[in-house]
Amino acid sequence: MGCLRACGETTRIRLLALLVLGELTVKDLTVILGQSQPRISRHLKLLCEAGVIKRYPEGAWVYYRLGEGGPAELARRIVAQSQQSDPVLAADHDRLVSLRRAKAEEAAAFFAARANNWDKERSLHVPEVAVEAAMRALVGAKSFDTLLDLGTGTGRLLELFSEQYERGIGIDTSQNMLSVARANLDRVGLQKAQVRQGDIYALPIAPDTADLTVVHQVLHYLEEPGRAILEAARTLRPGGRLLLVDFAPHELEFLREKHAHRRLGFSQEQVGNWLAEADLELVSTNDLTPGAGEKDKLTVTLWLAQDRRVVTDLPVADPTKELA
């Protein structure tokens, strides 16, 4: 009943019709609806209290998104009924499309300004398409519930694995990169994925959340990679998997000076020790080495580890009774 009361108001239906399509800030919603910020904020507060939507702080901004479970599903049905030939909702949708287009242009400009550095890094190892193919081969084709992408950057991995997961979450510290990721997710219409601002050492993710957590080309930027692996392991469900992708040891010092790398690659022993400290079992590794005559290029290594806890429907025997 509380959900119905929260949704049963014209402005709140307009808000829900927009939030069904993705996450938006208060500023976004005021622009689209043409209403004051206090008015929009009050309606959003009521929807949050009813459990229909969720709020995600990101620096000075707060993003709102449709929640999960019963109240949110009821809201989806209400919106679906309301959208039939409603000119107000249609106009809101057109303004949302225009707003997203403007944000995509801003994101593209930010990305283009940094493309030279990223292109330089990519030229130092095997093509990215080969890295992505190796990642998919290690993960396998089986479907799973939740993907967590740490250091999501452009959100590429949320797109890469989109056919396999039911829910995708990308985490990054940079608001600019999150803008790029949101624009990319909007471009491909990937509504089951979302991105959040967060610290890789203190993730805004509950324990036992992810079936697959990925850390792709992030560890070499960190002062404490082992600590980040411990935090990534905390996010895994019993039997969940952690995929690490980074460079093998190398001596390209200019990557420290010009590309902000803190670590010049990682050895098998080093990563193996960190995984053991996180109580994860190393399942498989794969080295993507440069071709003949490419001595100055880097080896990309993939490590796949698994949470040691066993998922079972069978009763677990009590060892104290066996000893009695």
Secondary structure, 3 states (H helix, E strand, C coil): CHHHHHHCCHHHHHHHHHHCCCCEEHHHHHHHHCCCHHHHHHHHHHHHHCCCEEEEEECCEEEEEECCCHHHHHHHHHHHHHCCCCHHHHHHHHHHHHHHHHHHHHHHHHHHHHHHHHHHHHCCCCCHHHHHHHHHHHHCCCCEEEEEEECCCCCHHHHHCCCCEEEEEEEECCHHHHHHHHHHHHHHCCCCEEEEECECCECCCCCCCEEEEEEECCHHHCCCHHHHHHHHHHCEEEEEEEEEEEECCCCCCHHHHHHCCCCCCCCHHHHHHHHHHCCEEEEEEEEECCCCCCCCCCCEEEEEEEECCCCCCCCCCCHHHHHC
